[in-house]
């Protein structure tokens, strides 16, 4: 399958998501990196968004809570090209009532080849990358052939 380039501008559109047991970690990380995050457009789910806006003093696009569809909203934003960076501090030791949504969100991040961090170390490496503040062309498979494929029973 051929690839196409999707440009990511210097000001990224970053989704910040955290499960309940990881919200404190994400907020601490975001406060430490506040100046780096401040010029990007930040999206966040539910409570995480309210906490981040209060603690960082920056505007946050607040989506639904994860279990109420926020994870799905982030995934849809990735598919539409509205979100091009995901930092998701998820809790691998705690079962979540919306585990299928979490899996779908992570799948969208891979399908659309967006940078994804699932813990503090990977988030630190990504946000400190020299690519973070430059334009970057993301390579994404060209899904047009898939979209236009003949469906059984079509003439």
N, C-alpha and C positions, 0 to 999 in steps of 0.2 A: 504494500500500500504506500502510495506517495505521501509525502508530508507537505504541510503548508505552514507558513510562519504567522504567528500571532504576536504582534508587538506588545510588550509590556513597557509602559512609559516610566520615566524616573520616579514619578509619584505612583506607588503601587496601590492597589485596592486589596487590603488585607483583612481576612476574616480571622477573628480571635474567638476561640470556642474552648470551654473547659467544663468537664464534669464537676459535680459538686465537691468531691474530695480533692480536686485539683485547682479550684478557683483561686485559692490563696496563692498557690505557686504561680499561676498565670498573672495575677495582679502584681505580685512582687517582681516578676520578670518584666512586665510592661512598665512598671514604675521605674525600674533600672534603665530601661530603654526608651523612656518617654520622649526624649529629644529626637531620637531616630524615628520613632513612630509618628511624631506630631505632624510631619508634612505629608504623610500618606493618608488615604481615606480608609478609615477603620469601620469594619462591620463586626457585630458580635451578637450572639444569641442571648435572649432573655435577661436573666439576672446578671450574667457576666457583663453585658453591655452597660447596664445601669451602674454597676460597681466601677467599671473602667472609666466611664465618663466622669463619675464623681472623683475618683482617685487621681486621674490623670489631668483633669481639667481640659479635655479636648472633646470635640464632637465625635460621637459614635453613632453609626446607623444601627439602631437596635431592632433586631428581628424577634420572632417568637422564641420562647423557651425551647430547648432541644426536644423534650418529650412532646411538646405541642406543635412541632413542625419546624422549629428553627434550623435543625440540621438539614432538613429537606430544602428549606429556603436557601441555605448556604450552597448546597449541591446544585440547586437550580441556578443560582447566581454564577457558579463556576461554569455550568453548561452554556449560559447566555453570554459569558465573557465579562460579567459585572464584577467578578472576584477573580483575582489572579494570583493569590497567595494565601495559604491556609496554615494557621498555627492552632493546633487542636491538642490541648493537654487533656487526654482522655485517661480514664482510670481502668487499666487492664485487669485489676483484681476485684472489681465490683461489678456484678451484673447490672445492666441497665435495662429499663423497661422498653427502651427504644433502640435496642441493639441493631435491628435491621436498618434503621435510619443511619446509625453510625457507620455501618458497613457500606451503605449506599453512598454516604458522603465521601468516605475514603476512596471508594471506587471512582467517583466522579473526579477526584483530585488526580488519580492515575490516568483515567481515560483522557482528560484534558491536559495532562502533563504540567500541572502547576506545582511550584515548590510547596512542600508540605513538611511541617515539623510536628512531631507528636510528643516531644519532651523538651525540657529546658536546654539541654546540650545542643540538640539539632537546631532549635530556635536561635540560640546564641551564634552558632556558626552561620546560619542563613542570614540573619539580620546584619552581621558584621561583614558579609561578603562585599567586595567591591562592585558586584553586579547589582546590589540593592538600590543604589542611587543613580543607575544608568539605565538607558533604554536597553531592553533585552528582547530578542526574538525567540519566542518559544516555538519549538517544533511540535506540531500536532498532526497525527494522521489525518489525511484528507478523507473525511467520512462521506463525501458526496456519492461515491460509488455504492456505498452501503445504503444511503438514503434513497437512491434511485433504482435499487435492485428490483427485479421483477418478483412479484409475490405470486405464489402458487394460486392458480385460478384467474389471474389477470390475463386479459387478451392483449 
